[in-house]
């Protein structure tokens, strides 16, 4: 049995992937932050928490960073991230 790649991630990192999977489009860090704030029922997710965790899921290949207009960083879930999210969802649906 294959180990679910989500098992190695912190819950906040998994939540970033869940948010991106639910949005299923290229989004800004601000949009990710707003969606996470809603999920956590808080006013704001601080950049000091968001960016290090975002960098982790990027380095693990679950999220891709793209540069738009040569200056704006945008993010989207990768096929690897979608696959891991589907596996995770199948485990949590039980």
N, C-alpha and C positions, 0 to 999 in steps of 0.2 A: 504494500500500500504506500502510495506517495504521500509525503508530508506536505501539508498545505503551506504554501509560502507565507501566508498571513501569520502563521504561528510565530514567526521570528520578529514580527513588527510590534511596536508599541500600539496601544489602542488608538492614540491620536493619529498615528501614521495610517492605520487601517481606516480611520474615519475620513482622512483626506482622500484616500482611494475610493471610498464609498461615495463621497460627495462628487468626485469627478466622474465616477461611473454613472451616477444618477443624472448628472448634467449632460454627459455624453457629447461634449463639444469643447472647443478650445476656449479657455477662460483665463481671466487675470487672477492674480493672487488675491486681489481685493474681493472678487466674486467668491473665491474659495473661502476666504475669511468670513464673509457674510453668511455663507451657508453653514459653516462650522459653528458660528455664533448662534444661529437659529437652532442647530442640533443640540448644542450645549446649554441653550436657554440663557445666554449671557449677552451683554452689550457688545463685546469686542473680543476678538482673538488677537493678541499682541504679536507683532512681527517677530519678536525674539523667540516666540514659541512656534510660529508658523514656518518660517524659512528654514531653520535647521531640520525640521521634520520633513518638509517638502524636499529638501536636498537629499535626505535619506531615501525617500521613495523614488526619487529620480535616479540615484546611484544604484538602487536595486533593480531598476528597469521597469517599475510599475507605472511611472509617470514620465512624460516627455516635456521638456522645456523648449519653447520655440521663441525666436526673436521676431517681433513684428515692428515694422516701420523703423528698423535698425536700433530701437531703443526700448521697446515695451516687451517684457517677458510675459509669455502666455503659456498655459499648461493644459495638457490633455492626458487622459488615461491611455496607456499603451495596450496592444493586444495581450501582452503578458499580464498587465494589470486587470484587464477584463476577465481573463481566464481565472486568475486567482480570486477575483471578486465573485464569479459564478460558483467556484468551488466553495468559497466561504459561505455564500448564501445557501447553497444546498445543505451545508452542515448546520446552519442556524435555523433552517426551516423545519427541522425535525421536532 
